[in-house]
Amino acid sequence: MNALLRLSLPLSLWLASFSAIYGLHGMLCSSRWAAIVPEFPGRVLLIAATLVALALQALFLALLRSARWPHPDSAIHRISLVLAAAALVGTAWTLVPTLTVSHCL
């Protein structure tokens, strides 16, 4: 795996999932969406998207820890592991409100 990809993918994945899930939340709470699909279970969709984002972050962290993708430079390997762990914690921290707070306030 390329060193640049190894370093940038975890936080890029966090950014993409954060933007997509809160964009989905805004779309599901809009009055136009409610007029189109009045009884759509939006909370289920938000929970599923959050769990997928957390699973992808955990999978990437597990792949970086595995011996299948070793990196010859130990500093790059350690930094990529720290960034992947920080991205997993950041994903959990920023997306927990979609799991715990009411769908549309």
Secondary structure, 3 states (H helix, E strand, C coil): CCHHHHHHHHHHHHHHHHHHHHHHHHHHHCHHHHHHCCCCCHHHHHHHHHHHHHHHHHHHHHHHHCCCCCCCCHHHHHHHHHHHHHHHHHHHHHHHHHHHCCCCC
